[in-house]
Amino acid sequence: MSLNSMLKTERHCRVVIVQADHEDSLKVMDEAHREGLADFILIGDRNKIHNKSDDLKILLDGIDIRNADSDKEASDMAAGMASAGQPDILLFPDLNSANAVSKTLAFIPGCESAGILVGLKVPVVLTSRSDSEETRYLSLKLAMASALS
């Protein structure tokens, strides 16, 4: 089964893009939005997001933009949204930003985490020194599911 066929569902994912003024994040959002794969919420400096999207000729019509005055505020806002179950996916511009929020979310009761890198010939398990045995095991299971799909 191909990744594209797996993504063709009745329901769109809600994707929150944190620090959304990054060029790569906006390009990813634009392509996925045009393909009808997801509904997006962009978090970051509203003016920077609009300026960067104008530079890239990306239309933001119908895209929910939440203003945050700093990267930390954007990350905190995303963590709050995730703990409330609002998005299906959080997308970060870099590992440092994602790591900070994932460490915060890991303390929420019932939160489980797993990390893999996909797009190579085989999935790569991503764990941190501070990850629990359960997180390492879930990461392995996720990689196995990816490898077998």
N, C-alpha and C positions, 0 to 999 in steps of 0.2 A: 504494500500500500504506500503510495507516495504521500509526501507531506502536504502537497496541495489538495489531494483528495481528502485527507484527514481534516483539513481546515474548512471544507465546505459543509457548513452546518446551518441549521435553522436559526441559531442564535449567534449574534455577534459578541465577541469578547469585548469587555470594557478594558482598555489599556490606558494606564496613567504613565505619561512620560515626564520624568523628573528632570529638572534643569533643562527644559525643553528648548532652550535657545541654541543648542548644539546642532551644527549643520547635519551631521549624520543621523541624529535622532529625528530631525524634521524630514529628511529624505525618506527614512524608513516609514514614518507616519504617513507621508504623502502617498507612497506606493501602496501600502496596506489599505489606506482609506479609499484610494481609487479602485482597488480590487474588491472593496466591500467586505474586508475581512474583520474589521473591528471598528468600534466607536472609541474616540480618543478624548482624553482630558490632558491638557498640557499644563504643567506647573513650572513657573519660573517668572522672571522679570517680563511682564507683559510687553513693554516697549521693545526689549531685545528680541523677544519671540517674533513680534510683528516685523521688526526691521530685518531680521535674518530670513524670515519667510518671504518678504518682499524681494530681498537680494536673490533668493533661490527661485523666485516666481512660483511659490507654493501658496495656493489659496487656503485660507483658514475658515471659510464659510462653514458654519455649522459645527465648528470645533469648539469645545468648552475650554476656555483658558482661565486658569486660576493664578492670580498674581502672588508672587513671593518675592520679597525684597533681598533675599540672600539664598545661597545654596543650602545652608542649614535649615532655613525656614521651609524651603521646598521639600527637603528630605523629611522634616518633621511632619509637614502636611501630608506627604505620601504615606508615612508610617501610620498616621491617624486614619487615613482613608482605608488603608489595608487592614488595620485592626477592626474597623467597622464593616469590613467585607464589601466595600464599594467597588473596587476594581477586581478584574480577574487576573490582571498582569500588571506588574510594575516594571518599567523600563528605565534604566539608568544610563548615563553617558559613559560611565567608567566603573571599574571594579572598586575603587576607593569609595565612591558614593554608595554603590550597592552594598558593599561590605558593612558600612556604618549602619545603614538602615536594617540590614538583615540581622545584625547583632542585637539591635533594639527589639525587633519583632520576635526574635528567638525566645524572649522571656515571657511572651504572651501565652497563657495556658492554652494547650491544644495545638499550638503552632508546631508544625513539622517543617523541616527544611531539607533540601537535597540540591546538589549542584552538579551539572554536567556541561561540557562544551560539545556542541554538535556542529556538523558541517564538514568534518573530516571523514576519512574512510571508516573510522571507528569513533564512538563517543569517548570523551575523556572525562573522568570523574574529577571534580573540583571540590576539595575539602580544605578546611582551615585547621591549624593546630588546635584551635579551641573547640572544634566541632566534637559533638558527643559521638559515642559509638553508634547510636541510633541514626544520627545524621549521616554518618559514613555509610551505614548499611542502606539507608534510603537512597543515597546517591548512587550506590552500586545497583540497586534495583531499578532506578530510573534509567541508568545507562544500559542495563540489560534490556529493558522494555524498548528503548530507542534502537538498540542494535537489532532486535528481533522484528521490528515493525517495517 
